[in-house]
Amino acid sequence: MGTTQLESVPEPKYWHLKTVLTEALDSEFSVGEILPNERDLAARFGVARATLRQALEQLELEGRLQRRRGVGTTVAPPRVGVAVGSEQHAWPGAADDAWQPVDCTTAVPPAGVADHLETDPDEQVHIVRRSRVTHGQPVAAELLYVPGSSVPALSAIDAPSGAARARAVLRELQHMELEGQAQSVELGSAGAADAKELDRLPGAPVLVVTTRFYAEGRTAAVSVATYRADTCRLTFGDSGRVEIHHDPERRAS
Amino acid sequence: MGTTQLESVPEPKYWHLKTVLTEALDSEFSVGEILPNERDLAARFGVARATLRQALEQLELEGRLQRRRGVGTTVAPPRVGVAVGSEQHAWPGAADDAWQPVDCTTAVPPAGVADHLETDPDEQVHIVRRSRVTHGQPVAAELLYVPGSSVPALSAIDAPSGAARARAVLRELQHMELEGQAQSVELGSAGAADAKELDRLPGAPVLVVTTRFYAEGRTAAVSVATYRADTCRLTFGDSGRVEIHHDPERRAS
């Protein structure tokens, strides 16, 4: 997908190798299996180590291979579809939320977030940290930015910190009527904290999903969620408006 | 965004450099400006070339820098928000469609697409190639897979090939009632043809958006669109359901 060639376009050498390697992965290797080392692989396919490495990097980008420190290169399981769509249309922390609150701090948000929230440049906001686990694997880490004006009744006494504080902020947020939300997805790289939480090396490519929650005519909260790009396929279904006569996911991977 | 550090997590050296470089980009360089060469930059910041290169790679992933062959490393303009959401809820090629038909061929689709379309393993389908241009820049390339059963009245005589053929396929598709669509986003790498169309090097990271169009109780067409990950931020607004009392994009970048 996204890797189609037209016959008229010249193919770089590693690209052909990638195709050959993909076929070998399909036919000879099973998920989780460790690949032979680079020298053996280069010899088998009759290519230079640099060409092999380029092809392996492509396959890693496409989620076919995983490179883990101390383990080597393994065949990756198929990417997991993770629902990100706004069809739920609910505040973070509502029932059926896939996210677990981890912590809550207070700090000045990044400039882009402050812009959305229309807070003053040095205004501190609540930052709820949450994590999302699918099939026992951490798939995403989130920072939810909530200005004080969105949770005016929040008491500092009940739960001053930690996951309890995070839950208190989320609970207060529910008091506003959610008017809408807008999402964007872009490529990013995992920061040190995200990388640790997602079991990746710092700088690994991630998919950054930014969600703006609208209430009382303004952006009442901003969520910045970092998804593992190697294992996740983000799904944006509008299942609410789809009338399917049979289950379309039945044959999908 | 997605690059937050917690104080307790040790930072790799290039990560700190990245932060310093980001500040320098903000304060000293303007969009499109060419950065000094790697040796000079490494000397200025007192780091090894390898560390510098890691930091530059991160900044490229995050869309702050662009590396172009023959030009060097330049400061990238802010990413462009490209609407991808299914709120339009229309067949490809409907009025206001952002895509331009380029070509149309007939071939066996990739296995994943054939799975969705429930076509036979060796069944050929129409493949419409389209491109999307925003602000004069190519931002995405699409392959739209349409099985013969979705366009039964298509005549082979009127327009046997090219953009005219593509338009004929899209026109026939409109005859079915669209029942819904589902989308997913994942990381991929640009194939040779996509890379050429998007003015990127083969293997560059791309965001692959797969859209399934449902009609007559099945998947009637599948679109695989490849967006430049360096310049695009994909937006999934549910503007139809949002009641905003002022324009939320006013202050957004």
Interface residues (C-beta under 8 A of the other chain):
Chain A: M1 G2 T3 T4 Q5 L6 V9 P10 E11 P12 Y14 W15 Q54 E57 Q58 L61 E62 G63 R79 G81 G85 S86 H89 P110 G112 V113 D115 H116 E118 L143 E179 G180 Q181 A182 Q183 S184 V185 E186 L187 G188 S189 A190 G191 A192 A193 D194 K196 P202 G203 P205 V206 L207 V208 T210 R212 Y214 G217 R218 T219 V224 T226 A229 D230 C232 R233 L234 T235 F236 G237 D238 S239 R241 V242 E243 I244 H245 H246 P248 R251 A252 S253
Chain B: M1 G2 T3 T4 Q5 L6 V9 P10 E11 P12 Y14 W15 Q54 E57 Q58 L61 E62 G63 R79 G81 G85 S86 H89 P110 G112 V113 D115 H116 E118 L143 E179 G180 Q181 A182 Q183 S184 V185 E186 L187 G188 S189 A190 G191 A192 A193 D194 K196 P202 G203 P205 V206 L207 V208 T210 R212 Y214 G217 R218 T219 V224 T226 A229 D230 C232 R233 L234 T235 F236 G237 D238 S239 R241 V242 E243 I244 H245 H246 P248 R251 A252 S253
